[in-house]
């Protein structure tokens, strides 16, 4: 594998796993800055390269792409054209149309393409699904989720509209993807808000109301102007299940899943799990198993459509002033 970019998530989360995992061999990391590429490569025991040079390497079968969202379409296209399988950091692109085009390109080229939502690979969500299958909460009526983080580096891409910045694409996609995970099917955006930072022009907070075909609903909130919260809950006819470290649990954490039924509260401790390692193994396993084309195509397209619909539905607020 090669890595196109030295983004923070690559340095903190993905590169340490790629350097240690036996199912892959990390051979190169690329940067626009040659010195940064060389320094990162030395740190993780691989070669440094430019983006184009990495894609020309015969010993690179697949690439991980953690560049800013607005650059995903270009570099995913370039990687697929170079014959590389692609694991792309979420979101796969900044629009539904681009996502559909990338998936078609992967299908035509016969290459694996995956959108990297690492939280999906943590075992706590399977534990929640098992509780639902055992009818612990009864019929699910409402799904709620929130993902918020404190203000980020103001010089970073998240505050630049031209690079695909904003809270919707950075934190909002997590509650949207979790709603898909548990409510399934086609979800309709009934309403949304986005709070715009007047100085940068990006959304720094938002809310979404979704409905499912069976009448259940999702209430979502997100942003990067918040105290940290990473949560979801399923409220049903017989009880409620709550997950408090839903999206970025440390690998050493035994995350608690809280269950409340008829005034009785219990807590299920899920074994510690490493969602980053699991995501890498799942990607490599798909390639080795002979999978070709985009993974989870239907769900990924629905995700892109939901993000687009949130933008269309959103009322925009700037410093307390509402804008149509």
N, C-alpha and C positions, 0 to 999 in steps of 0.2 A: 504493500500500500504506500501511497504518497499522500501528503497533506498540502493542499493549496491554500496557504495563508497561515499567519502566525497570530491569529486572533486570540483573545484572552481565554475563550472557552477551549480552544485547542491546546493552549499551554497548560491550563489548570486541570482540565478534565480528560480530554481525548488522547493527547500525545503520551502521557504517562502510561495509559492502558495499551496503546498501540505498540509502545516500546517493550512492554512486558508480556503481552498476550502471545501464546504459542500458536493460535489459529491464524495469525497474520505475521508478516515480517515488514516492519517499517523500514523503507529503503531511502526515502527522501522527503524533505520538507521545503516548501517554496515560500518566497517572500519577494515583494517588489524591491526591497532593500537587501542587497547582497550580503552586507555585514550581519543583518538580522537573521537571514537564512543560515549563514554559517554558524552564528552563535547558537541558534536554536538546534541546528543539526548536531553540533558538538554536545549539547546538553542531553540529547536523546539518542545519540549513537547512530546517526544516519548521515546521509549526504544533504548538503544544501544546494538549492537550485533556484532558477527563475521559474515562473509559472509555465511558460512555453517549453522550457527545457525539461521540466518534470513530466509534462504530458508526452514528450517525445521518447521517453525512456521505455525500452522494451521490457525491463524488469519491473515495471509498475503495471499491475493488473487492475487496480482499483484506486480511487482517490476519495478522500474526505474533504469536503468543501465548507469551511467556516467563515467565509468572507461576508461582508455586510449584505443584507437581503437584496438590495437593488442590483448587486453584481451576480446573484445566483444564476439568473437566466443565461448570461454570457458564459460563465465558466462551467456550468453544467453542460451546456451545448458543446463547448470546446472539448470537454473531457469525453463526452459520448462520441463526438466526431473522431477523437483520437483512439477510440476502441476501449475506453476504460469504464468499468462499473463505477457507480457513483453513490456515495452516502453523503447527502447534503444536509447541512444544518437547517432546522426549521426557520422560517417557512420555505418551502421549496422554491417559491417565487413570490413576487409582490402582486400578482394578478391571477385570476382564474384562467384567462386566455394563455398566459405564459406557462402556467402549470400544465395545461392540457397539451400544449405544443411540446414541452419537455418529455411528457409521458409518451407521446406518439413517437418522438425521436428515439427514446429508449426501446420502444417496442420494435420499431423498424430495424434498429441496430442490434437487437437481441442482447441487450445489456441490462443488468440489474440497476434500478434507480430507486433509492429509498429516501424518504423525508425523515430526518433524525429527531423524533420525539423520544428522548431517552427514558422519560418517566414511564412510558408504556411497558418497559421491560423490567419493572420492579415487581416483585412477587406480592406486594401488599394489594395490588389491584386485582390479582387473581383471587386473593383471599376475600375481597369485597364481593367479587362476582359469585364466589361459592356461597356466601351468606345470602345473596339475592336468590340464587337457585334453590336454596334451602328454605325460602319464603320467610326469612327472619324479619324483613320489614313489610311483607305483604306486597300489595300493588304499589309501585313507586308513583308518587304524585308530583313531587318536586325534587329537582336536582339543584343544589346551590354550590357555587365554587368561587373562590377568590384567590388571585395571585398578585401580590403587590410587593415591591421592593423599595428601599430608600433611594433617594436621588443618586443618579449614576454620574460618571465622569462627564462633565459638561462639554469636553472636547471630543467625546466619543461619537461614533456613527449613530447612536440611538437618538441623538438630538439633531440629526441632519436629514431633512426630507429627501434630498437627492440620493441618499444612500439607503433609503428604505427604513429610516428611523421611526420612532414612535412606539407607544406602549401597546397598541393593538397587535403589531407584528412581533413584539418582543415578549410581552407577558400575557396579552389577551388571547393568543392562540392556544395557550395551555388549557384554560377553562373551556374554551370551545371544543378542543380535542377530547377533553374528558367528558363533556356532555355527549359527544358522539359515541364515546366508549360505552356509556351506560344507558343512554336513551335510544341510540341507534336510529337507523332509517333517515328519512328526510326531515330535517329540522327547519322550522320557519322562524326568521327573525321578525318578531313583533314590534320591537322597539330597541333603541340604542342611544347612548350618549357618548360623546368624546369631548374631553376637556383639552383645549389647545393652549400650549404655551405661546404667548404672544411674541416672545423674543426669538424663539427658534422656529415656530410654525409647526411643531410636531405635537401629536396628541400625547399627553402624559398620564391620562387616566380615562377610564371608560366603564360603562355598564351595558349589559345586553339582557334582553328578555327573549327567550326562545319557546316555541311550542312544538310538541311532537304529535304525530298522527293519532296516538291513543289518548290525547288530552293532557298528558303530563307536560310539565313546564320546567325550564331552566332559568335561574337567576344568577347572572355572572357579573363579577367586577374585577378590575385589574388596573395596574398602573405602576409607574416607577417614581411616585411622589408620596410614598406611603411607609408606614411601619411594615416590617416584613410579615407576610402572611401567605401560606401555601396550603390551601384547604379545599375539601369538597365534602358534601353530605348528601345522602339520599334519604328522603322523608317519605315514608309509605303509610299504608293503611294500618299496619301493625307495629311499626317502630321506625327507628332512625339509625343510620350508620354514618359515622363521621371519621374522616381521615384528616389529620392535622399537619402532616408533612408530605403532601401529595406529590409535589413536582420535583423537588431537589433534596431528597433526604440524604444525609451523609451515609456512606457505605457501611459504617460501623453501627449505625442506629438501628435498633429494633423498633420499628414504627408501631405505635399503638393504633388499633382500629377500635373505636368506641361504639358500643351498641346500647341503645336505649329502647326498652319495651315496657309499656304499661307501668311506668314508674320505677322500673328496675334497670339499673345500669351495669354493664359488664365491659370488660376491656380485653381484647384479643391482641397479644403481642406477636407480631409477625417477625420471623427471623431476619436478621440483617441481610441486606442484599446489595449488589453492586450493579446499578442500572446502566452505567456507562460500559462496563465490561460485557454485560448481557447484550447491549445494543450492538457492540462490535461483533460478538459471537453470532448473533442472529444474522447480521449482514453477511459475514463470511460464510456462515452455514448455508444461506440462501444461494450464494454463488456456487459453492461446492456441491450443492444438491442438484445443480443443473437448472435452477430458476433463471428465467430470462424475461426481460421487460420490467416495467415498474411494479414494485411491491405495493400491496394495499391500494391499488389504483382508484377504486371507487371511493374509499374513505378519504384519500388525499384530495381528490377532486371536490368532494363535498366540503372538506375543510376550506379549500380555496374559495368555493362559492360562499360559504358562511362569512368568511372575512370580507369578501366583496359586498355582501348584503348588509353587514354591519356598517360599513362605510356609507352605503346608500341610505340606510335608515337613520343614521346618527344625527341627532341634534348636536350642534357644536357650541361649546361655551368657552369664551375667552375672558378671563378675569371677571367672571360673574355675568357677562353679557351673552345672551343667547343669539346664535346666528342660524338661519335656515340652511 
